[in-house]
Each structure stands twice: as structure tokens, then as C-alpha cells.
Amino acid sequence: MALVLLLCGAMSDTPSEYQVKAVFVYNFSHFVEWPSRSFPVANAPFAIGIVGADPFGTRLEEAIRGERINDHPLVLRRFQDASGIEDCQILFIDRSQAKRLDEILASLDHRSVLTVSELDGAAERGVMIQFAMKENRIRLRINPQSARAAGLVISSQLLRLADIVNSSVER
Amino acid sequence: MTARTESIRRSLNRMLLIASGAGLVLISAGFLAYEFFSFRQSSLEQLQTLSRAIGSNCAAALAFENPEDAASVLSALKADPQIVAATLYDVHGRAFAAYPQGQPAAQFRARGAHAGFEFGRLGLTAYQPVTDGAKPLGMLFVRSDLTSMYGRLGIYTVLMAVGISVSLALAYFMSSILQRRLLRSIERLAETARAVSERQDYTVRAEPTAVEELAPFTQTFNQMLAQIQGSEGKLREQLGRLSLLQSITRATAERQDLASMFQVVLVSLEKDLPIDFGCFLQYEAGARELTVSGLGSAGQALVARLGLSERGVVPVDADGLSQCIAGHLVYEPDVTAVPFPFPQRLAQAGLRSLVIAPLIVEKQVFGALVATRLQAEAFSSGECEFLRQLSEHVALASHQSRLYGALQQAYDDLRQTQQTVLQQERLRALGQMASGIAHDINNAISPVSLYTESLLEREPNLSERARGYLGTIQRAIEDVARTVSRMREFYREREAQLTLERVELNRAIRQAAELTRPRWSDLPQQRGLMIDLKLDLTETLPEIMGAENEIRDALTNLIFNAVDAMPGGGTLSLRTFKVGVAETGERSVLEVRDTGIGMDEETRRRCLEPFYTTKGERGTGLGLAMVYGMAARHSAELEIESMVGRGTAVRVSFPAMSGSLVSNVSAPDAPRGPARCLRILLVDDDPLLIQSLRDTLQEEGHEITVTPGGQAGIEAFTAAHAGLEPFDVVVTDLGMPYIDGRKVAAAVKALAPATPVILLTGWGQRMIASQERPAHVDRVLSKPPRLSELRASLSELVA
């Protein structure tokens, strides 16, 4: 229903950047495989975390409302800092966290958390998926090394759509 | 019969082509249908697989709104040339990407959220929702062009059409070959049947066929032919026998005597049935033997070996012959096995099979037909039946021939009798006529004779001239009387005066030959002719009873005739011989034969008639008539055999002497008048005659009383008898009105039995024919009465 409303809303006017990005974030859950150990229980919620300011407003919430990933209900978690971020499956790192990016990444410490950011050069710094604007369109930059290191498998389809980036700093 | 005929070959071919064509078409259609559906199915599956793959590959592109990527994914469809178009719609129904690239996106009708397909005009369209897990992202439409499939199906169809055509052609070819084998058999059968029906040749046979179904048919057909051939053969045999029977029947019908009938039957049988030997045996009811009455001519050598001969005798044993006599047809297939004389006799002659068929007429076996052959068991039942029928025919024919013979005999007898009766009747009529003429002439000349005789005797004063005239008259009268008496010779049978004596024919012949010598020797010699007389006399000839002078006269007449019949000379044969035996009556025959002109049939038939002559003026026509009279009076048979140009033979056959003897009483010359004067009563109705008689008898010195009729005569005699001077003699005419000479005589004898009665008659012969001599009459004198005879009778009777 939410999708229909979303679609209706989308049909009415051109979707905004973050509306698209919210859908993208949600869509990542379909093109990335998490190891089963990333869920403490079988029906543990699939958490999408936002660390820093929330650029999506309610759009991400709307996008995931009522949706499930397999048996996992989707939940949205917001973090002000790095504490507790490891309990997410997808972690959107807001631009506001540019300085604490390395810290955040280090705190994740190879946990199976898909990191997503719109910070420029984030992918090179170790974020797994980076939104980039190119020709007025949202493009993806993906660092498969980071994902592999976190035990995540990114679908080749997704990889095919994205620019592949390697970490500039070896850690 | 149907109006329309169709050859089996054509029907079979058509059936085969239809059947195999239909089969092939069905199979092809099935195959094509299968191909079509399986191809469609595989196309569909392929398309669906493809659209699923493409769809899932497009999921990320849709999810992350990357149409380029979607287009590049769609461009992979290039690998399948059947894919003509594909369009990827996003979740909002907008065309997101399309294939082929660079062309406007193909429009597809919106569908639900489920996968599916659609066969349409443009081809096969598959639609596939694109999802990321459960969430719909868009919809992919892929269209596959089916022209290649149709092309393939078209190729298939063409190939199948070619295949079907080739198959049909092959099938036609094969079936033609096979059919030719099959039909060859049928055609052979048909040819055989045609040969049979057209040529009536039942000896042909249908060739054996290799076709299983036709084999019993051919066999049955051949059996049928064999049966027809057999029946036809039998029929032909039967016909042959029938025609043989007919020809034999016709041949026998033409023959009337048994012997030639049997002969013709045997010849036909031996030639045409054929048999090797055949004979007929005749059988008398109750006899124990059969008589051979006809022998086949073919087996002369066989006949010699058999020892059979015409009229030979075959005894009847308890063998086939006795069976045959009982009326049964007997067939012995092998006579060597039959231990009886007749079959053994046949067996010894080399004959083996024997058929004896009885000849039966009116339930009586009168003979048997024997047919034999050299081979054993050589007679079929048909031939036995034929022989039985033939024997029936022969029996009937022979019966008819017997009946015919009897009929012919009866007819001949009847005709003979009729001719004899006719002849006799004619002769009798002539005799009567002659007798009447003689009577009248005798009556008429009686006075002339009496007066002339009386004048010559009693009148010494007659002039020489008168005496000469009277002498001439007397001779003329005598000539007349002789002619009349010769005429009477013919019709009188046996006069009372005729006396029989022993006659030696040989002597009579010698005498006659001697008497007639001038006629057969001297006269012809004067004319330079030669008549050769041959006497051929049997010396031991039985004597006969007869009048020698009559016989001599008859012989003389015959010799004269013979000489007259040989105007150019010839041989005159006189023969005597004996026929018959003593028991049945011997006969002595005299024969006068000449080598003269002979007589034709007409003359031969009429030659015995009086006054019938072939000698014109020279003949009296009485010669042979007289001979006939003589023969009749002697109970002899007269036989005349003659052939024109060859001569004539006349035979008179006398019965040999039976023993009764009459002494030769020759009338002696009467004494010249009685010694005394007699009282004579003359009774006659002829005034001239009675006048002349009275005159002459009175001149003799008798006392004459005349009465003009019978009644007056009786009255006169009665009166005189009652008176003192009865009559000494009564002379009466025979034929008078009312009271004739016999009644007068009877009356006279009733009164005075001792008084002699002399009967005068001009009829003479007729009276004597009815009764030997009339009762009460002492003497019969013919007219004209000779004075001398009267004198003699008177003196004799009154002596």
C-alpha cells in the first residue's frame, strides 16, 4: 500500500533525490547477501541504521514500512554516534559523519554491515557503497573489497551497475 | 452384372493408393502437427526461459534505474534471431528499455503481474514480471517471430509431399509388380475359362498358381473342368452310340430278312462300337441249344479258332447263356474265369470280355446277341446298356420282318389266287361263250350233216355232179364240226368218253417229234434254216394216266409253236424229267423249249386264251388253249416260262400214276344199222333238227315218233307205254324249255327202266361238267349227230 502511495506520489511529481536514495537503500537488501550469523535469531529484524543526521526524513521509513526481508521485518534505527551501529545490517553514514568515518568504519570491525554513504571518496576510504551524482543521475560506487572483508556478497547485477572502487588506504 | 465393369488391377491400385496415401497423409499431418506444437512449445519454453533470465538480469537495472544497463542486457537477445522485439516496462508501466536498440520501443499490451505468453498475429509474446524478491520492479515483454517455425513446417510439408509422392509411386510400382503376379494367375484362369467357353475344349487346365487364395480356386476350377470333360466324353460316347444305334436301326429297317439284318448289325458293331467279334444265336423256346444264325465278318480268323459256323449249335449250360435265355443281359468281364464250355471256347480263341444280350419279342426270348472283345473288362456299363437297347431294336426289327414276310407271303398268295381265279373266270366265260356258239352251230349243221350223209348213202341215183357237191358239203360240214369240236377241246374238262390209259410220256414225245418232223426239219431246210432238235428224256420216268392222243396232240401243238417262234432257226429241246418224291407225289414233267423270239409279259399272260394268236391269219388261237384244256383234264400243271429274245419253255407236269386203271376202250366202228326195226321216240324243240333226224332214222327203217317238247315227249311215251306198242328207244335233246332232256329221261326210266335213253346235246361239256353223266341216260351224243354214231349207239343199246 505504501508502495502504491509512493508510486502515486512519484507519479504526481518527479521523485526527489533522497526519495530515490531511500528506495536504493532498501533495494540493496535484495542485491546483497548477509551471512546468517549476522542475525542473532532467525526472525531478528533487518535493521537499517542511519548514523548522523537523517537526510531521508520520513522517506526511508515510508519505503521500508511493512516490508520484510525473508523472515526478517525491516526496522529503521538512527544513531548519533558509533555506538550500537554494529547491530545494523545496512548502515547509512550521513555526510555529517565525514570526520568520524574512519572511526565508524573501524568500529564496525569487519562486522557484516553494509555501509552506504554519500560522502565523496567514501568508497575509497572503505565504505562499501557510495552514492555519486553523475550526469544528474545517482550512480553507485562500490568497494567490493570492503564488502568481501565484511563477509557480504554483493550481487553481480549490482556490481555491473556500479563503478568498482578499491580501497586507497590499506588497513 | 453391373453395368460398369472395372478391372481388378485398377481397383486394387486405387484402393492401395488411397489407403497408403491416406496413411501417409495422416502420418504427415500428425507429424506436422506434432512438429508445430512441439516447436511452439519449445519456442515458448525457450522464450520464457530467456525472458526469465533477461528479466532477472534486468532486476538490478530496474531497481537502480539504470536503463543503459537494461538495454545492454536486452541486447543479449541478439543471440536469438527469432526474437524480434522486447520491451522492459518499469513498475509504473513506462517503457524502461527496449530491444532492438536504436528503434522505437515495441508496444505491448499491459498484462497482470504474472508471467505468461500469447500467440498472436505477430508471433509469440512472453511477458515476465521483474522482481527483487517479492517486490515487483517491472514487466518484460519479449516477442519471438514464428516465421522460421512456419518456414520449417513449410519445408517439412514439402518434404513430406515429396516423400508421400515417392512412397505412393513406389507403392504403385511394387503393387503393380505384386498384382501382376496375382493377376497373372487370375488372367490365366480367365484365359483357361475363355478357351473352354470359346473352343469347348475341356482338355485345357488352369496352371497351378503361387497365390495362396487362388490355389483352391484353380484346383476347384480344374476339378470342374475334369468333371465337365468326363461328362462331355460320356455325352459324346452316348451320342456316338445313339447315332450308331440309329444307323443300325435304319439299316435293319431297310432289310427284311433276318440273315442280312443280323449281318448288317454285326458289321456295324464290329466297325463302329467296335467289338472284336460278334454273332447272333437263335433260340427255340424250350430247346437246350442255340443255333448260330449270324457271324461277324471282322473276326474271320477268330471264327475259325472258335469253331463256330453258320447254323452251328451252341449248347446251353448253367452259364450266361441260360441267364440270357431267361431274359437277362449277361456281362462276363473275363471269360477265362467262367468254367463253362461256351465261355471257355471264347477264351481259347483269345477273347476275354463277353456281353450276351437277349432278343426278346412279346416276352419270348428268341435269340441272343453276343459281343466280345479281346481285352478283359472291356465293356463299360454304357456299352452294356447300348447293347441291351440294340438287342431290343434288333428283336423288334426281326419281329417286324417276320410279320412283314408273313404279310408279303399272304399278299403274294392272295395275288396268285386272284390271278388264277381271274384267269379261270375269263376262261370259263370264254368257254361258256364258245359252248353256246358250238351248241348253236351244232344244232344248225345237224340237219345238213344228217341229210347229206343220208343222201350219199341212200340215193344211188345221184348224178356224179350232185354226189360231188354233196361230198363237198359233207367235208365242209365235217370241217365245221371239227373246228367246233376243237373249240370244245378247250373248254371241256373231261368228257365222259375220255378214257384214261397208261401213257408213256417218252413214247408220246418220240411219236410227236416224228409226226412233226416235216415242220421242224424239212420245211425250214427248204428255206435254208436249221432247227436242231434235242431230245433229253429221262428213261425211268413214272408212267402217268391219261389220253395219249390228247397228249400227243398237245405236244404237236407245242412243237408247232416252238418252230413258229424260231423263224431264223434255233434249238428245239424236248425233255422229260421227274420231280418230287414218292411220298409227296411224284410228277412227270415234259418240257418243250425253244430258243426263239419269246413272249412279252402281255402275251405270256394271255397266250392261253382261246383265239388269242400272234400268228395272224396263220393261227387259230386255239393251240395253247387246247394244251391248257388237256392239262386241266389230266390234273396236270401247265407252266410257261418265257423271255423276249431268249425263248420260251412250256412245261406240263403230270401227276404220276395213282393206280386206278381204265382199260382202253376205243370206240369200234359201229355196225351198219340195227338188225330190226325199232320204235323210237324223238324229243326235240328244234324243228329242223327233229325233221332231219326223223328223216334219216326212218330211212334206216325205224319207226319214228316225234314230239316238239319235253312235256309232249313224256306224255307220248306214257301213252305208248300204257298201250300195246311201247317205244324201244328214246332219243331226246338235252336243252329244251320247261322240261329238259334230263327230266324226260327220268320220266322214261321211271316208267320203263329198261328203255334206253340217248341224250343229244349241243352243250355236251357243260352238262358233263356239272355231273359226270346224267342219271337215267344211257348214252350222250354230241351234236351234230353222226348217222354212224347213232347207228352204233342204237345197235349197242338195244342189242
Interface residues (C-beta under 8 A of the other chain):
Chain A: L3 L7 A10 M11 V20 F24 N27 H30 F31 E67 I69 R137 I138 L140 S155 Q157 L158 R160 L161
Chain B: N57 A59 A60 A61 A63 F64 E65 N66 D69 V91 H92 D132 G133 K135
